[in-house]
Amino acid sequence: MTQLHRYEGMEDLHDGDAALALQALGWILSDEPRAERLLGLTGLAPDELRASLGEQATLAAILSFLTAHENDLVACADALQVPPATLAAAAQRLEGPTL
């Protein structure tokens, strides 16, 4: 199991946050234009994305990509059968505390 960094003073990440981010990535990658937009906005090449899937920052970027595009957020949530707020909350936990 991949260990994710936990920030001091922050709620522990929910066990399912990483899994949810990876499921969301699968949904994102199912559509080529959407996948290209993710890569363009994150600045990651496909190999870099693959190599960094165990990193909290990458998982946060995946969910943040969705929260920045409401139509995608709602469609992904529907496909994963979770409320959009669940994806948004997971993104916030993965992003860590704001300074």
N, C-alpha and C positions, 0 to 999 in steps of 0.2 A: 504494500500500500504506500502511495506517495504521501510524504509528510509535508504539510503546508505550514509556512511560517505563521506563528500566532503573535500578534502584537500585544505588548504589555498593556493592561488596562482595557483590553477589547474583549468582547464576548468571544468565546471559542467559535471557530467556524463550524457551521452545521456539517455533519458528516456527508450530507448529500450535495453540498455546494459544488465540489469538484465534479462529481458525477453529472450534476445538472448542467454544468458548463460544457462538459464533453458531449452530452446529448444535444445541447443547443448548437454546438459546433457541427455535429452531424447534420442537423437541420439546415444550418447556414450553407454547408458545403453541398447540399443537394441541389442548389441553384447556382449555376456558374456566375451570372452577373453579381449575385449577392456575395458569393465567395471572393470574387475579384475585388469587390468593394471592401470587404473585411481586410484583405491583404493590403489594399491601398491605404486604408485608414490606419491600420496598425503599423505599416511599414515592414511587415514580416514577409519574407519569401516563404514559399511552401515548405521547404526543408527546415527553415528556422521555426516555423509554426510547429511542425512535427516534433522537432527536437526539444521544444520548450513546453510541451503539453503538461508536464509535471510541475510547472512553475506557477505559483499563485498569480503573478502579474499577468501571465498569458491567459489564465482562466478568467481573471477579472476583465481583461480586455475583450474577451469573447462576449461576456454578458453585458459589458458596457456598450459594446457595438449595438446590441439589441435595444438597450434602454434608450439609446440616442435616436432610434428610428421606431416610432410607436407602431407603425403598421407591421414591421418585422417582429417587434416584441409580442404583439397580440397574436400574430399568425404562428409564431414559434410556440408560445404558451398553449395555444389551441392544439397544435400538433403534439406537444409533449403532455397534454392534458393536465396542465397546472395553471393556476391563476397568474396573470402577468406580474402581479405584485410579488409572487414567489421568486421569479427570475430577477426582479429589481432588487429584492432584499438580499439574494445571494450575491449579486454584483456588488452591493455595498459592503457586505462582509468580506468579500475577496479583495476589494480595493483597499481595505484597511482604514485606519483612522485618518481623518482630515486634520491637517496641522494648521 
